[in-house]
Amino acid sequence: MVDHLSFIGLLLFPLLWLAGYIFGKRKRLASNEEVLAHHYFQGVNFLLNEQPDQAIDTFIRSVDVTPYTLETHLALGNLMRQRGEVERAIRIHQNLLSRPNLNSCQSGQARLELGRDFLKAGLFDRAERLFLELVEDESGDFRQASLQHLIQIYRGEQEWEKAIRAAGMMAKKRFARATDELAIEQAQFCCELAEQSIKRKDGLQARRHLQSALKYNRNSARANMLWGRMEMYAGNNMEALKRFAMIPQQQPGYLPEILPLVRQCYEQLDDIPGLLVQLQFWLKAYPGASLLQMVVEVMVKQCGKQPAISFLMDYLREHLSIRGLQTLLGVSEDSGTEVAKEQLHLLQQLLNSLLARRLQYRCDMCGFSGAQLHWLCPQCLRWETVRPVRGIDGE
């Protein structure tokens, strides 16, 4: 009987110990959760009361980094960065990386955010090192984001060859086929290199860069604009005109930018009738105020003032614009009585004043406006989005 009871006791003891351990662990977990909740809400309270340093100290000292609290640390760091408090964001993300219990994915996320902190702080060399490490990371989880940030760094530092390589790595990730936006970026980087070669008077290298630009983006108006200008300065006016003629077919919005160059080529070839034919052809296909103004100026020299005025009146009946009216007043100013001349002159001064205040270029993406063409929008940092303003008071 005693042996039987001893046997039952031997069986029950491990079960009772296990039950006691589980119960105790639950109590400990509950206690830990209570402590975690207390510190969490204490940190939130510091944030709400505009005490970010105390909030950061609370999270760093008291809130363990676990899969459940990692997002809280990252969110706090990102909040600091967005508020411009970059030093605090760096502190949070560096604290994360000092924890030994992070897995590779969590460590990669923390390194990515720390790289973004350095980028925001202007510490480009530190940011570059982190992003390069993530690019080489075998998991590849943060490769695309890191490459995009590297392109941003190289663009700001004007390290165009590095930018092209980084963009090329992104293209390979996408089954060796670049997106339209990426192709535009790569072509623009090549154009920047071509501009540098032109300044060094290295025409051969400049042409190589422009060929590369057109391989990346066959519709690169800037590449043909640069190429045409190079040919024109070298005295190859016919070749220059071939390059300029491609631009309206590629990106008609940039046609006003090449009009003075086209005119100069035809004048050097002593072919004003050919210039008028070309301009009238473009005007029919791509109506615009700058093009109209040049057509009228050439017609006045080639055909006389009255045919030019008649042509302009007919055109404005279908394509009314303030700049077109300004052109008409300029041509008609010497006509009529002295009183009429004075009235026309005053009206033209009024239009000149109105148009002088009007910014000529606008970004299609963010609405940035300016008085000159920017291939890279200074505000949203996108390529080829700034174009001449169109409408009744524009092109």
C-alpha angles and dihedrals in degrees: 000000000000091000089050092053091046090053091052089048091053089054096046097046097071090044093051090046091051091048091049092048093051092047091048092048091052090052090049092048091048089050091048091049090050090051091046092050091047093052092041094055090041089057092047089050091054089052093050089051092052094251101129096161092056090046092052092047090051094052095043097047102034111024112074117219106248133148086267098051100034092087090053092055092046092047091050091050092048090048090054091049093049090051089053093250092127098159090059091047090052090050093053096047093044088052089054092053091051091062112100096206098070118114121223094267093050091046090050091052091050092048091049092052092045089051089053089051091053090047091053090048092052093246092136098165092056092044091049092053092052094046092048089053090052091048089056093044110120094224092062091204094132099027099108095046091047093050091050090053091047089054088052091052094046091047091053091047091043091235092148099171091055089047091053091050093049091048089048090055089053090051091053090053088058095060093278091295119113122213118243092256092049092048090051090051093050092049091050091051088054090050090053089053089048090053089053091050091049090053088053088048090240099143095170094056091043091056090050091054091047091050088053090049091055090047090056094042118011089190095059104138090182092058093053091043091055092043093049092049090051092052092047094052089048089056094251095127097161091052090046091053090052089056093046091048090062094059100074089050091050103039114354092189090073095053094102089060094064100041096096090048093049091049091050091052094052091046091053088050089049089232107130093152088055090050091053092050091050093047094048091049091053092044091057093047099036111024114204141150097239091050091047091051092053093046090054093046091052092044091053090056095040104037107012135258100284097056088047092052092048091049091048093049091052091048095049092053087066101028108033115188138155092237090050090053089048089055091049092052091049092054094042098044095100093049127095133011125334090258091052091047091052092049092049091048092053091047091050091050089053092051091045090053093049094048093045089063092048115096109229102210134052134180112240091211108044104011096244110165129203146158096243139042118269118188088199114045107237091213109042095019095228123141124241096003097112110087139159112284113254129202139072092316096036136037 
